[in-house]
Amino acid sequence: MTLDLRSIKAIDVHAHPYLLSSTPLSVVDFVQKLSLSVIPDMFKETTRTNPKLPFPGTNMYMQITIQRLAKFFACEPIAEEVVAHRNRLAHDPAAYTQSLFRDANLAGHLLDFGYPQPPLSKEDYNRLTGVPSWEIYRIEPVMVRLREQHADFGGFIEAYRAELRDALKNSDVLGLKSIIAYRSGLEIAPMDEAQARDDYPHFCSDSRAKVKALRDYCLHVAMEECHLADKVMHIHTGVGDGEVILPKASPSFLLDMLRDKKYVETKVHLVHGGYPWIEEAAFITSVLPNVYMDISLQNPFIGHGVERILSQVFEFAPFNKVMYGSDAFTCPEMNWLGVHLFKECFARVLEGWIKRDYIDQDVAYHIAEGVLYKNFEEVYPGTKS
C-alpha cells in the first residue's frame, strides 16, 4: 500500500514573514534566497555545458526544490527554466504565493516577526499568503530596544517584564521566543540579579555582547511570564545561521532549567527540535510533561534527510509532542516544499511501520494528522478552526 497524506492540512509552527517582489529573479538570486547562507557571494553566475546538472553550490535540498517545482510548473527540471516559470507567475506575488499554499494544503502558520528586522507588517503578510497566522513574540529585540531607553538595570528589567506581559495579553500572540543560543548558549544558570546588573552596562554599549548572566536572567523572566499567562516559551535549539554558538546549542543544556519545579508546568517549545541533537530533544519531550518540539529547519533544509529525522525523533518522542514546521524565511517556495517534502518522507516512515506491523493504516493517519496540525491545536488552545 501507499499512504497519501496530501489531503491532510498542515499548520506550520515555525516560520518567518517575508516580502515577495514582482521583480524577476536570476537563478543566482533564487538559489541565494533558498540558502541558509548569509554570505552574499555564496553563488555566482556561471555557464554550464549541461544545464540539467545541479547549479554549482546547490545541495540536495535545492535540487529537490528545482525537481518539485518543475513538476508543479510542468517544465524541465532545469534551474533556468524553473526560475523563468516562477518569475512569470510571481508577477502577481499574492496570487502566486496563495497558489503554492493551496497546492500544499498549508492552512496557517505561527510566525516569528523577530526576523527580519525591522519587523514586517503582519497585515501585509496575511494578505500575501491568504491563510491565518499567529505570532510568537521574540524577546531579544525588546531587550535591544529597551537598553536604549533605560540607563539603569532596574528601569530596564521593569520595562522589559511589563512589555512581555502586555504582549502576552494579545490573543494572537501565542507565546514568547528566545534566540539565546545565538548570543550566549543554552547552558542557563539560575537567576542572579547581581550579576545581571553588573552585565547591564556592557549590554548597553554592545547589544551583541555575550553578557550571559543578563541574558539568562531575561530568559527566566520570559519563562515566568509565559507561565503566568499560560502561554508557550519557544527556545531556539540546535543549528541556525553562522552566528549560533554551536558547542552550547544542544537542548540537553536546558535540562537543569526545564527540570526546575518552578517551570515544570510551563509549556516549552524546542524550536528546530535541537537538530542535529534531535535524540536529546526527543528524549526531553518524553520525560518532561510540558516540553514539545517541532521539526523545522531540518525540514526542508536537509532534503532527503527528513525521512531519517522523522524516524529518529519517534524513537523517543511521544506522537502528540511533535509538530510540523519549516523555518521558511525568504520566499513561498520554502513553505511549499516544506509541506510536500515532510509529507513524502513521513508517508515512507509510516509505511515502514505498517509493513512491520507496528501500526495499522488508521493509526498512521491519526499520527500524521497530529503532527501536521492537531498537536498544534492541542498545545495552543484557541487556534482550532
Backbone hydrogen bonds, N-H to C=O, Kabsch-Sander energy under -0.5 kcal/mol:
donor,donor_aa,acceptor,acceptor_aa,energy
5,L,3,L,-0.5
8,I,5,L,-1.6
10,A,105,N,-2.3
11,I,372,L,-2.8
12,D,108,G,-2.4
13,V,11,I,-0.7
13,V,324,Y,-2.4
15,A,110,L,-1.5
16,H,328,A,-2.8
21,S,19,L,-0.6
30,F,26,S,-2.4
31,V,27,V,-2.7
32,Q,28,V,-2.0
33,K,29,D,-2.0
34,L,30,F,-1.7
35,S,31,V,-1.0
35,S,32,Q,-0.5
42,M,39,I,-1.5
48,R,46,T,-0.5
53,L,50,N,-1.9
58,T,55,F,-2.2
63,Q,59,N,-2.2
64,I,60,M,-2.7
65,T,61,Y,-2.1
66,I,62,M,-2.4
67,Q,63,Q,-2.6
68,R,64,I,-3.0
69,L,65,T,-2.6
70,A,66,I,-2.2
71,K,67,Q,-1.5
72,F,68,R,-2.1
73,F,69,L,-3.0
74,A,70,A,-1.1
75,C,70,A,-2.4
78,I,76,E,-2.6
79,A,51,P,-0.5
82,V,78,I,-2.6
83,V,79,A,-2.7
84,A,80,E,-1.9
85,H,81,E,-2.4
86,R,82,V,-2.5
87,N,83,V,-2.6
88,R,84,A,-1.8
89,L,85,H,-2.1
90,A,86,R,-2.8
91,H,88,R,-0.8
92,D,89,L,-1.5
96,Y,92,D,-2.5
97,T,93,P,-2.7
98,Q,94,A,-2.7
99,S,95,A,-1.7
100,L,96,Y,-1.9
101,F,97,T,-2.3
102,R,98,Q,-2.4
103,D,99,S,-2.1
104,A,100,L,-1.9
105,N,101,F,-0.7
105,N,102,R,-0.8
106,L,101,F,-2.5
107,A,10,A,-2.8
107,A,105,N,-0.8
108,G,10,A,-0.7
109,H,132,P,-1.4
110,L,12,D,-3.1
111,L,109,H,-0.6
111,L,134,W,-3.0
112,D,15,A,-2.5
113,F,111,L,-0.8
113,F,136,I,-0.7
115,Y,112,D,-1.0
125,Y,121,S,-2.0
126,N,122,K,-2.6
127,R,123,E,-2.0
128,L,124,D,-1.8
129,T,125,Y,-2.3
130,G,126,N,-2.8
134,W,109,H,-2.0
135,E,172,D,-3.0
136,I,111,L,-2.5
137,Y,175,G,-2.7
138,R,136,I,-0.7
139,I,177,K,-2.9
142,V,138,R,-0.5
143,M,139,I,-2.1
144,V,140,E,-2.5
145,R,141,P,-2.3
146,L,142,V,-2.7
147,R,143,M,-1.7
148,E,144,V,-0.7
148,E,145,R,-0.9
149,Q,146,L,-1.2
150,H,146,L,-1.2
156,F,152,D,-1.9
157,I,153,F,-3.0
158,E,154,G,-1.9
159,A,155,G,-2.2
160,Y,156,F,-2.7
161,R,157,I,-2.4
162,A,158,E,-1.9
163,E,159,A,-2.3
164,L,160,Y,-2.2
165,R,161,R,-2.3
166,D,162,A,-2.3
167,A,163,E,-2.6
168,L,164,L,-2.1
169,K,165,R,-0.6
169,K,166,D,-1.1
170,N,167,A,-1.5
173,V,170,N,-1.4
174,L,135,E,-2.6
174,L,172,D,-0.8
175,G,135,E,-0.6
176,L,232,V,-1.5
177,K,137,Y,-2.1
178,S,234,H,-2.0
182,Y,179,I,-2.3
183,R,179,I,-0.6
183,R,180,I,-0.8
184,S,180,I,-2.6
185,G,180,I,-2.0
186,L,248,K,-2.9
188,I,186,L,-1.8
188,I,253,F,-0.5
196,A,192,D,-2.4
197,R,193,E,-2.5
198,D,194,A,-1.9
199,D,195,Q,-1.9
200,Y,196,A,-1.2
202,H,199,D,-0.7
203,F,199,D,-1.9
204,C,200,Y,-2.3
205,S,201,P,-1.3
206,D,202,H,-1.4
209,A,206,D,-1.8
215,R,211,V,-2.4
216,D,212,K,-3.1
217,Y,213,A,-2.1
218,C,214,L,-2.4
219,L,215,R,-2.1
220,H,216,D,-2.2
221,V,217,Y,-2.2
222,A,218,C,-2.0
223,M,219,L,-2.6
224,E,220,H,-2.6
225,E,221,V,-2.4
226,C,222,A,-2.4
227,H,223,M,-2.2
228,L,224,E,-2.4
229,A,225,E,-2.1
230,D,226,C,-0.8
230,D,227,H,-0.7
231,K,226,C,-2.5
232,V,174,L,-2.0
233,M,267,K,-2.6
234,H,176,L,-3.7
234,H,232,V,-0.6
235,I,269,H,-2.3
236,H,178,S,-2.5
237,T,271,V,-1.6
238,G,249,A,-2.9
239,V,275,Y,-2.7
244,V,241,D,-1.7
245,I,181,A,-2.2
246,L,244,V,-1.7
248,K,245,I,-1.8
249,A,246,L,-1.8
253,F,250,S,-1.8
254,L,251,P,-1.9
255,L,252,S,-1.4
258,L,254,L,-2.7
259,R,255,L,-2.5
260,D,256,D,-0.6
260,D,257,M,-1.0
263,Y,260,D,-2.2
264,V,260,D,-0.7
266,T,263,Y,-2.0
268,V,290,N,-2.5
269,H,233,M,-3.0
270,L,268,V,-0.6
270,L,292,Y,-3.1
271,V,235,I,-1.8
271,V,269,H,-1.1
273,G,270,L,-1.7
274,G,271,V,-0.9
275,Y,272,H,-2.2
277,W,274,G,-3.1
278,I,276,P,-1.0
281,A,277,W,-1.7
282,A,278,I,-2.9
283,F,279,E,-2.5
284,I,280,E,-2.4
285,T,281,A,-2.2
286,S,282,A,-1.2
287,V,283,F,-1.0
287,V,284,I,-0.8
288,L,284,I,-1.8
291,V,288,L,-1.2
292,Y,268,V,-2.9
293,M,321,K,-2.3
294,D,270,L,-1.6
295,I,323,M,-2.2
296,S,294,D,-0.7
297,L,299,N,-1.3
297,L,326,S,-0.7
298,Q,296,S,-2.2
301,F,297,L,-1.7
302,I,298,Q,-2.3
303,G,300,P,-2.1
305,G,302,I,-2.4
306,V,303,G,-2.1
307,E,304,H,-1.2
308,R,304,H,-0.5
309,I,305,G,-2.3
310,L,306,V,-2.5
311,S,307,E,-1.8
312,Q,308,R,-2.5
313,V,309,I,-3.1
314,F,310,L,-1.5
315,E,312,Q,-1.8
316,F,313,V,-1.4
317,A,313,V,-2.5
321,K,318,P,-1.8
322,V,319,F,-0.8
323,M,293,M,-1.7
324,Y,371,V,-2.1
325,G,295,I,-1.1
326,S,14,H,-1.4
327,D,14,H,-3.3
334,M,331,C,-1.5
335,N,331,C,-0.8
336,W,332,P,-2.7
337,L,333,E,-2.8
338,G,334,M,-2.4
339,V,335,N,-1.6
340,H,336,W,-2.0
341,L,337,L,-3.3
342,F,338,G,-2.0
343,K,339,V,-2.5
344,E,340,H,-2.5
345,C,341,L,-2.6
346,F,342,F,-3.0
347,A,343,K,-2.4
348,R,344,E,-1.6
349,V,345,C,-1.9
350,L,346,F,-2.9
351,E,347,A,-2.6
352,G,348,R,-1.8
353,W,349,V,-1.7
354,I,350,L,-2.3
355,K,351,E,-2.6
356,R,352,G,-1.6
357,D,354,I,-1.6
358,Y,353,W,-2.9
359,I,353,W,-0.8
364,A,360,D,-2.2
365,Y,361,Q,-2.2
366,H,362,D,-2.0
367,I,363,V,-2.6
368,A,364,A,-2.4
369,E,365,Y,-2.8
370,G,366,H,-1.9
371,V,367,I,-2.4
372,L,368,A,-2.5
373,Y,369,E,-2.1
374,K,369,E,-2.6
375,N,370,G,-3.0
376,F,370,G,-0.5
377,E,373,Y,-1.8
378,E,374,K,-1.6
379,V,375,N,-2.8
380,Y,376,F,-2.6
383,T,380,Y,-1.2
